[in-house]
Amino acid sequence: MSELPTDVSEEAERLTRLAREAVDEDEAAAYRRRRASLLDNHEFTARIREDETGDVLVLHPEEWIEDGRIHPDRIEDTDRATEISLEGPGDPDEWDDVRDHNEAIAEQVRDAHGDVHGDNAAAFADFMQNHLAKPVESATGEEIQTFLSEYFPRNAWPSETQQAEIDRSIELVFETADARLPEF
């Protein structure tokens, strides 16, 4: 009974997030095909389960499925499955990691692009970690809009220069994190 390697589950999560954020359905389908191919190499499959806390990516052995349904009598060891919350880090133990990651990205933006972009990136990092408990680069277009329209003007006390540069600052956050910027 093989388990799914950590790097494979992390890549499956990354591809799932990219598929969910894709504007074009063909692009989203391509990410899902890449995820399926990756998991097929390990005889695993993926599905999205909705629960009270949001969507959860479930990665589990293909042998558990017949006719498109999971058969409980085929499950010998539930520890073989991996569940990943798509609504944030899920595990409170990961919050510190998210905070450290987001602060590091904001500091890199500051070092490379100056204080205005650094202050904006720090405000965005605070929003993402304190309100969504998510890494900055996992923000959706809708979450960025919420940040721009609600959090930034009320909580960051931005200067006129910061306000004028905020869109570029968000772009720099995603560039620094080497992530695709969703439309916002």
N, C-alpha and C positions, 0 to 999 in steps of 0.2 A: 504494500500500500504506500504509494508515493504521496508526498506532500508537495504543494506548489511552492517553488523557491520564492523568497521575499522579493527579489528583483523582478520576477515575472508578475507577481501580484501588484507591485508598485507601477509597473509599466501598463498593466491592464487598467489600473485606476486612472493613470494619466490619459490613456486613450479614451476611456469612458468620459472623463471630464471634457476632453476636446470634442468628442461627439456631441455632448450635451450643449456645448457652447457654440458649435458650428452654426452659421447662419444658413448655409446651403445644405439641403438634405443629401445631396450626392457626397459632399465632404463628410458629413456625419456618418453616412453609410460606409465610407472608406475607412474611417477610424474604427467602426464596429467590426469590419472585416479583418482589419489588422489585429484587433484584440482577439477575435475568434481564431485566427491563424496561430497567434502566439499561444493561446490556451490549448488549442488542438495538439500542439507539440508535446503537451504534458497530459493529454487526455482529460482536460478540464473544460468547463463551459461557464458562461456568465449569464446572470439575469439580474434585473433590478427589482428589488422588493420595496414596496411602500409600507412604512409603518408610522407610528405617531410622531416620531422625531424627524421624519423625512425619508428620502430615498436612500436605499442601502444597496451597494454592489455586492452580490453574492457570487463567489467563485467556488465551484464544487466539481467533483469528478463526474465525467460523462456517464459512467456506469450507473449512476443513481437515477437516470432518466430513461423512460420508455414511452413512446408515443407522445412526446412533448411534455410529459408530467413526471415529477419526482415520485418515486415509489419508496416509501419509508422502509419497507422490508429489504431494500438493497443497501441501506445505510448501515455500515458496520461501525464506523467511527466518525462522529460528527466533527471532531477536531480536524478532519481533512479539509473541511470547508473554510473559506476565509470570507469574513464580512467586513466591508469597508463603508463607513458612512460617507455619503456624498454631500452632506450638509455642513461639514466642518471636520475637525479632527476626531470628533466623537468621544474619544477617551480623554478624560480630564487630565491624565498624566501627560498628554501631548500638548496641552495649552502652553506650558513653558517653552516647549520647542517651537511652537508657532510664534510666540512672542519674540523669542530670540532670532528666529529666521526673519520675521518682518522687520525688526529693528536693524538687523544686519543689511537688509536690502535698502532700507531708508538711508542708512549711513553710507553705503556705497554710492547711492544717488547724490548725497551731499558732497562726498569727496570728489566725485567726477564732474558734478554740474553746479555746485555752489549751494549757498544757504537757502535761496528762494525755493529751488526744486527740492532741496533736502528737507526744509520745513514742511512743504506740501507732501512729500513722500512719508514723512513721519506722521503727519495727520492721517493719511490714508492707512498706514500701518496700524495706528491706534484703532481706527474704525474697524479694520478687518479682524484684528485680534480681540478687541473688547466686545464688539457687537455680533460678530459672526464666527469667531474662533477659527478662522481660516487663514492660510497663507495668502499673501497679497496677490500672487499670480493666479490664484484660483477664483478670483472675483469674476462674476458674470457681468454682462452689460447692465443689467437691471440693478445689481448691487453698486456698481460704479455710479449710476444715475442717482441712487439713494444717497450715496456719499456726497456727490456734488450738490444735490439740491437740498438736502437736510442736514447732514452732519457737518460738512465743511463750513458753511456760512455761520452755523450756530455754535460750533464747538472749537473750531481752529482759530477763530478771530483773525482771519487772513488780512494781510495788507492788500492794497490795490494791486501791487506787483504780483503777489501770490495769486490773487484772483485772476489776473490776466494770464498767468502761466500754468494754471492748474491742469488744463488738458495735456499740455506738454509734459508736466510732471508725472501724470499717470502713465503716459507713453514711456517715459524713462524708467518708471518702476518695472514695467513689463519687460522692457529691453534689458534692464539690469538682471532680472530674474530669468532671462532667456525664455520667455513665454509669449505665446500669441495673445495679442490684445483683442478682446472682444469689442464689437461695435457698441458704442454707448451714446 
